Amino acid sequence: NEVMRRVRSVPAGQASRQGERLALIEWLLQQAQTESWIYGEALAQSEDYLQLSGQTLGGRRVMQRVLRAMGNLSAEVKLLESTTGDNEADAFREMGLGVIKSRLGLWAAAEQQLQSAAKLAPTDARTHGTLAEFYRSRRRSAQALAAAKRAQQTLGSVQDPSERSLVVRTIVGCLLAVGEFKDAQRL
C-alpha cells in the first residue's frame, strides 16, 4: 500500500535523509487521521528522526507532535520532563507541560508554565502564541492580544511551516476576538 511504499522510500538510519523523513512523518500524521494504525508508523519514523538528530530539540519537537497526535499523554509528559538544557529547551518543556495542564483544566499551573516559557524564550513566537491561545481560550482578550502581538513581532523565529501556521492562526484568532479585522486581514 501507499503507506508502506513511502516508508520504504526513506530507509531507517540514514541521517542524510532527515528532511525526507520529516516530510514523511507529516504525511503519515495526515493519513493517520483516517487510519489509526498509521500512527505506529509515524511513531517509528519519529523515533528514528529523534535518534538521528542526536536527541536535539528539533527532534524532540517532532516526537512531541507525533505523541500529541496519538493522544499518548504519558509518553509526551515523559519526553517533556526529560528535556533539559538551555533556555530554549527549558521553554519547550515548560510550554509543553503548560499545554498539557491546560488540557487537563489545571488553569493556574498551566498559566504559570506558559508564562515561564515565554520568559525563557522571549524571541520565540511559539511560546507567545501558545500563551495567547491559552488566554484566548480562557476569554481573557486583553492578555491574549498582548501575547499575540509579541508572537507576531517574533514570528520570524519559527521556520517550520506547520508550527508557523499554528502561530499565525492564533494571532489571527486573537485579533478577530477583539475586532481588529484589518490587522487580521494583513496576516
C-alpha positions, 0 to 999 in steps of 0.5 A: 500500500501507499503507506508502506511504499513511502516508508520504504522510500526513506530507509531507517538510519540514514541521517542524510535523509532527515528532511525526507523523513520529516516530510514523511512523518507529516504525511503519515500524521495526515493519513493517520487521521483516517487510519489509526494504525498509521500512527505506529508508523509515524511513531517509528519514523519519529523515533528514528528522526529523534535518534538521528538528530542526536536527541536535539530539540528539533527532534524532540519537537517532532516526537512531541507532535507525533505523541500529541497526535496519538493522544499518548499523554504519558509518553509526551509528559515523559519526553517533556520532563526529560528535556533539559538544557538551555533556555530554549529547551527549558521553554519547550518543556515548560510550554509543553507541560503548560499545554498539557495542564491546560488540557487537563483544566489545571488553569493556574499551573498551566498559566504559570508554565506558559508564562515561564516559557515565554520568559525563557524564550522571549524571541520565540513566537511559539511560546507567545502564541501558545500563551495567547491561545491559552488566554484566548481560550480562557476569554481573557482578550486583553492578555491574549492580544498582548501575547499575540502581538509579541508572537507576531513581532517574533514570528520570524523565529519559527521556520517550520511551516506547520508550527508557523501556521499554528502561530499565525492562526492564533494571532489571527484568532486573537485579533478577530476576538477583539475586532481588529479585522484589518490587522487580521486581514494583513496576516 
